[in-house]
Amino acid sequence: MPSIQTNGLTKTFGESVVAVDSLDLTIEDGEIFGFLGPNGAGKSTTINMLLDFIRPTDGSAQVFGMDAQDECAAIRERIGVLPEGYGFDDYLTGREYMEWAVETKGADDDPEQLLDLVGIREDAGRVASGYSKGMQQRLAFGMALADDPDLLILDEPSTGLDPNGIQHMRSVIRDRAADGTTVFFSSHILSEVEAVCDRVGVMNEGELVAIDSIEGLRESATGQATIELECASAPPAEDVAYIDGVTSVDVADTTLTAECSDPSAKVDVVKRVDSQVEVVDILADNTSLEELFNQFTGGGRDGDGAVGEGAELEASQEASV
């Protein structure tokens, strides 16, 4: 049974703003799934519907096979959530917050071990509102881990973290997934998605425009792939140029560079050259995740803003009512 499944999930605001449009999505148990898209693409609105913070206009969402609206209390007992923009503004210490999270979930976790896991045990006696943004993010992540949830929902989890903090969070996510936890996180940070995800879904203007592994997305993309071969002697440029999927070939001394419209043609290039001269080194330049992102979303990470950002803002306001 999938951990998350949506069918035609839709959220509109007013008569003209479509924040999420007919989303069909299936996330399997134990999967690390990255939800990628520009600001305002509908990622947070989708998460809010999964958590029953807002209700869909149409369609349905199931978590662990349970209806996300009708059985939200039972669902929340099995999930850990790190929401975007989570902050601490009162006078509790980091340790007191962690103890509260453990007690609220009825868990038997040792708060000190969770504090140590996220790297803030030495600062646990300090008031959390005085933490840096990165330390507050670590604390919120540790609270989400309490009671070893079956599903982790993380909305922009690396916000405020330094490179060491990001690497540590990735390690914890991988360890939890290896133990069977499903991880669903939204992000606009491409390197973060590429580093940990089994699959990626790309949202743009409320629609799921692509879903696959990173390699699968590369194979379906329309960009050029480059391969460079260093040979023991001058390589055969003319023979390589006739390979299907090769758009251009350049030879400089013993180095051959081929541009391929079809990434699979790179294998044929290597075979053709190696059949005639010794290939001593290979450098393949795949379509970058940034290029894939631009292809699937039609531009930069911030999108064109107005509609999507309005939808996300209104979703947040409705969720807080």
C-alpha positions as CSV (number, residue, x, y, z in Angstrom):
1,M,0.0,0.0,0.0
2,P,1.4,3.4,-0.9
3,S,2.3,5.9,1.9
4,I,0.8,8.7,-0.1
5,Q,-1.7,8.6,-3.0
6,T,-3.6,11.5,-4.5
7,N,-6.3,11.3,-7.3
8,G,-7.3,14.4,-9.1
9,L,-6.3,16.5,-6.1
10,T,-7.2,20.1,-6.8
11,K,-7.2,23.4,-4.8
12,T,-8.6,26.6,-6.2
13,F,-8.9,30.0,-4.5
14,G,-11.6,32.3,-5.7
15,E,-12.6,31.9,-9.4
16,S,-9.2,32.3,-11.0
17,V,-6.4,31.0,-8.9
18,V,-5.6,27.3,-9.3
19,A,-3.0,26.4,-6.7
20,V,-3.0,22.6,-7.4
21,D,-4.5,21.2,-10.5
22,S,-5.7,17.6,-10.7
23,L,-2.7,16.1,-9.0
24,D,-2.2,12.3,-9.4
25,L,0.7,11.2,-7.3
26,T,1.8,7.9,-5.7
27,I,4.6,7.7,-3.1
28,E,5.7,4.1,-2.1
29,D,6.7,2.9,1.4
30,G,10.3,3.6,2.2
31,E,10.8,6.0,-0.7
32,I,12.6,9.3,-0.5
33,F,10.6,11.5,-2.8
34,G,11.5,15.1,-3.7
35,F,8.8,17.6,-4.6
36,L,10.5,20.1,-6.7
37,G,9.3,23.4,-8.2
38,P,9.7,27.1,-8.3
39,N,8.2,29.3,-5.6
40,G,4.4,29.3,-5.7
41,A,4.2,26.1,-7.8
42,G,1.8,24.5,-5.4
43,K,4.1,22.4,-3.2
44,S,3.2,23.8,0.2
45,T,-0.5,23.8,-0.8
46,T,-0.3,20.1,-1.6
47,I,1.4,19.4,1.8
48,N,-1.3,21.4,3.6
49,M,-4.0,19.2,2.0
50,L,-2.2,16.0,2.9
51,L,-2.1,17.3,6.5
52,D,-5.7,18.5,6.4
53,F,-4.7,22.1,7.2
54,I,-6.7,23.1,4.1
55,R,-9.4,21.1,2.3
56,P,-9.3,20.3,-1.4
57,T,-11.7,21.8,-3.9
58,D,-11.8,18.5,-5.7
59,G,-10.2,15.1,-5.8
60,S,-8.9,13.0,-2.9
61,A,-5.7,12.3,-0.9
62,Q,-4.9,9.1,1.1
63,V,-2.1,8.6,3.5
64,F,-1.4,5.0,4.6
65,G,-4.6,4.2,2.7
66,M,-6.6,6.5,5.0
67,D,-8.6,9.5,3.8
68,A,-6.5,12.6,4.6
69,Q,-9.6,14.6,5.6
70,D,-11.8,11.9,7.3
71,E,-9.0,10.2,9.2
72,C,-6.5,13.0,9.8
73,A,-6.1,12.2,13.5
74,A,-5.0,8.6,12.9
75,I,-2.7,9.8,10.2
76,R,-1.0,12.4,12.3
77,E,-0.1,9.8,14.9
78,R,2.2,8.1,12.3
79,I,3.9,11.1,10.7
80,G,6.5,13.7,11.6
81,V,6.3,17.1,10.0
82,L,8.8,19.9,9.5
83,P,6.8,22.8,8.2
84,E,8.4,25.7,6.3
85,G,9.1,28.7,8.4
86,Y,8.8,27.0,11.7
87,G,9.9,29.3,14.5
88,F,10.3,29.5,18.3
89,D,9.2,32.7,19.9
90,D,8.6,31.9,23.6
91,Y,10.9,31.2,26.5
92,L,11.2,27.4,26.4
93,T,14.7,25.9,26.0
94,G,15.6,23.5,23.2
95,R,15.5,20.7,25.7
96,E,12.0,21.7,26.9
97,Y,10.7,21.8,23.3
98,M,12.1,18.4,22.6
99,E,10.6,16.9,25.8
100,W,7.3,18.5,24.9
101,A,7.4,16.9,21.4
102,V,8.2,13.5,22.9
103,E,5.4,13.8,25.5
104,T,2.8,15.1,23.1
105,K,3.4,12.1,20.8
106,G,3.3,9.6,23.7
107,A,6.7,8.4,22.6
108,D,9.4,6.7,24.5
109,D,12.3,8.5,22.8
110,D,15.1,9.9,24.9
111,P,15.0,13.7,24.3
112,E,18.8,13.9,24.9
113,Q,19.4,11.3,22.1
114,L,17.3,13.3,19.7
115,L,19.0,16.5,20.6
116,D,22.3,14.8,20.0
117,L,21.1,13.3,16.7
118,V,20.4,16.7,15.2
119,G,23.6,18.3,16.7
120,I,22.3,20.7,19.3
121,R,22.6,18.8,22.6
122,E,25.3,21.2,23.8
123,D,23.0,24.1,23.4
124,A,19.9,22.4,24.7
125,G,19.8,24.5,27.8
126,R,19.5,27.7,25.9
127,V,16.2,29.5,25.1
128,A,15.3,28.3,21.6
129,S,14.1,31.7,20.5
130,G,17.7,32.8,20.8
131,Y,19.0,30.1,18.4
132,S,20.2,30.9,15.0
133,K,17.9,30.0,12.1
134,G,19.9,26.9,11.4
135,M,19.8,25.7,15.0
136,Q,16.0,26.3,15.1
137,Q,15.7,24.2,11.9
138,R,17.7,21.4,13.6
139,L,15.5,21.5,16.6
140,A,12.3,21.4,14.5
141,F,13.7,18.5,12.5
142,G,14.5,16.6,15.8
143,M,11.0,17.2,17.0
144,A,9.6,15.8,13.7
145,L,11.7,12.6,14.3
146,A,10.1,11.9,17.7
147,D,8.3,8.6,17.9
148,D,10.1,7.2,14.8
149,P,7.3,8.2,12.3
150,D,6.4,6.0,9.4
151,L,6.3,9.1,7.2
152,L,8.4,12.3,7.3
153,I,6.9,15.4,5.6
154,L,9.6,18.0,5.3
155,D,8.8,21.4,3.7
156,E,12.1,23.2,2.6
157,P,14.0,21.3,5.3
158,S,17.5,22.8,4.7
159,T,16.4,26.4,5.2
160,G,19.0,28.2,7.3
161,L,21.4,25.2,7.5
162,D,25.0,25.6,6.7
163,P,26.7,22.9,4.5
164,N,27.6,20.7,7.4
165,G,24.0,20.9,8.7
166,I,22.7,20.0,5.2
167,Q,25.0,17.0,4.9
168,H,24.0,15.8,8.4
169,M,20.3,16.1,7.6
170,R,20.8,14.1,4.4
171,S,22.5,11.4,6.4
172,V,19.7,11.2,8.9
173,I,17.1,11.1,6.1
174,R,18.9,8.2,4.4
175,D,19.2,6.3,7.6
176,R,15.5,6.6,8.4
177,A,14.5,5.6,4.9
178,A,16.8,2.6,5.1
179,D,14.8,1.6,8.2
180,G,11.5,1.8,6.3
181,T,10.4,5.5,6.8
182,T,8.9,7.2,3.8
183,V,10.3,10.7,3.3
184,F,8.4,13.3,1.3
185,F,10.0,16.7,1.1
186,S,9.5,19.8,-1.0
187,S,12.4,21.9,-2.1
188,H,13.6,24.4,-4.7
189,I,17.3,23.6,-3.9
190,L,18.3,21.3,-6.8
191,S,21.5,19.8,-5.3
192,E,19.5,18.8,-2.2
193,V,17.0,16.9,-4.3
194,E,19.6,15.2,-6.4
195,A,21.7,14.1,-3.4
196,V,19.1,12.1,-1.6
197,C,16.0,11.3,-3.7
198,D,14.9,8.0,-5.2
199,R,12.4,9.9,-7.4
200,V,11.5,13.5,-8.1
201,G,8.2,15.1,-9.0
202,V,8.4,18.6,-10.7
203,M,5.5,21.0,-10.0
204,N,4.9,24.1,-12.1
205,E,1.9,26.4,-11.9
206,G,0.0,23.8,-9.9
207,E,0.5,20.9,-12.2
208,L,2.8,17.9,-12.0
209,V,4.8,18.3,-15.2
210,A,7.3,15.5,-14.7
211,I,8.0,12.5,-12.3
212,D,10.8,10.1,-12.5
213,S,14.3,9.4,-11.1
214,I,16.9,12.0,-11.9
215,E,18.4,9.7,-14.5
216,G,14.9,9.1,-16.0
217,L,14.3,12.8,-16.2
218,R,17.6,13.2,-18.0
219,E,16.7,10.6,-20.5
220,S,13.4,12.2,-21.2
221,A,14.8,15.7,-21.5
222,T,15.4,17.5,-24.7
223,G,18.8,18.9,-23.9
224,Q,22.1,18.0,-25.5
225,A,24.5,15.5,-23.8
226,T,28.3,15.8,-24.3
227,I,30.9,13.1,-24.2
228,E,34.7,13.7,-24.4
229,L,37.1,10.8,-25.2
230,E,40.8,11.0,-24.6
231,C,42.5,8.5,-27.0
232,A,46.0,7.1,-27.4
233,S,46.1,8.3,-31.0
234,A,44.0,10.5,-33.3
235,P,40.3,9.3,-33.1
236,P,38.0,8.8,-36.2
237,A,35.8,12.0,-36.3
238,E,34.1,11.2,-39.6
239,D,32.9,7.7,-38.5
240,V,31.5,9.1,-35.3
241,A,29.6,11.9,-37.1
242,Y,27.4,9.3,-38.9
243,I,26.1,7.8,-35.6
244,D,22.4,8.4,-35.0
245,G,21.8,10.9,-32.3
246,V,25.2,12.6,-32.7
247,T,24.8,16.3,-33.8
248,S,28.4,17.4,-33.9
249,V,32.0,16.1,-33.5
250,D,35.2,17.9,-32.8
251,V,38.7,16.5,-32.7
252,A,41.7,18.3,-31.1
253,D,44.8,16.2,-31.3
254,T,43.9,13.0,-29.5
255,T,40.7,14.3,-27.9
256,L,37.3,13.7,-29.4
257,T,34.2,15.7,-28.2
258,A,30.7,14.7,-29.4
259,E,27.4,16.5,-28.9
260,C,24.5,14.1,-28.7
261,S,20.8,14.9,-29.0
262,D,20.0,11.4,-27.7
263,P,22.0,10.6,-24.5
264,S,22.0,6.9,-25.4
265,A,24.2,7.7,-28.4
266,K,27.1,8.3,-26.0
267,V,27.5,4.5,-25.7
268,D,27.7,4.1,-29.5
269,V,30.3,6.9,-29.6
270,V,32.5,5.0,-27.2
271,K,32.1,1.7,-28.9
272,R,32.8,3.2,-32.4
273,V,36.0,5.0,-31.3
274,D,37.2,2.1,-29.1
275,S,37.0,-0.2,-32.0
276,Q,39.6,1.8,-33.9
277,V,41.8,3.4,-31.3
278,E,42.5,2.9,-27.6
279,V,40.3,5.1,-25.4
280,V,42.3,6.1,-22.3
281,D,39.8,8.3,-20.6
282,I,36.1,9.2,-20.8
283,L,34.3,12.4,-19.6
284,A,30.5,12.5,-20.0
285,D,28.6,15.7,-19.3
286,N,24.9,14.9,-18.6
287,T,22.2,17.4,-18.7
288,S,22.4,19.1,-15.3
289,L,19.5,19.2,-12.9
290,E,19.4,22.9,-13.3
291,E,18.9,22.5,-17.0
292,L,16.2,19.9,-16.4
293,F,14.4,22.2,-13.9
294,N,14.4,25.0,-16.5
295,Q,13.1,22.7,-19.2
296,F,10.2,21.4,-17.1
297,T,9.2,24.7,-15.5
298,G,10.0,27.1,-18.4
299,G,12.5,29.3,-16.6
300,G,14.0,30.4,-13.4
301,R,13.4,29.1,-9.9
302,D,11.3,32.1,-8.9
303,G,8.7,31.6,-11.7
304,D,6.7,34.6,-12.8
305,G,5.3,34.9,-9.3
306,A,2.0,36.5,-9.1
307,V,-0.6,33.7,-9.4
308,G,1.4,31.0,-7.6
309,E,2.6,33.2,-4.7
310,G,-1.0,34.5,-4.2
311,A,-2.3,30.9,-4.0
312,E,0.4,29.9,-1.5
313,L,-0.2,33.0,0.6
314,E,-4.0,32.4,0.7
315,A,-3.4,28.8,1.5
316,S,-1.3,29.7,4.5
317,Q,-3.9,32.2,5.7
318,E,-6.7,29.7,5.4
319,A,-4.6,27.0,7.2
320,S,-4.1,29.3,10.2
321,V,-7.8,30.0,10.7
